[in-house]
Amino acid sequence: MKSLSCADLGDASCHFVAEGQTDEEILGKMKSHVTEVHPDKMTEMAKTMTEDQIMEMMKSKIKAV
């Protein structure tokens, strides 16, 4: 099992954790969460990074549980 939380991405005020078996599964869950709950943060990141770069950054922070 692997996980990625909003806290891993720098938002300690949000307790969302995406869990799954594969990086792709986790990234899909996190992308949906960020798009729905934190659209302002996604917009802010998109000013300096492409979507692929955002996904790579998120992927680099996934950890084994």
Summary of the structure (lengths in Angstrom):
residues: 65
radius of gyration: 10.9
end to end distance: 5.6
largest distance: 32.1
contacts: 167
relative contact order: 0.23
helix: 55%
strand: 15%
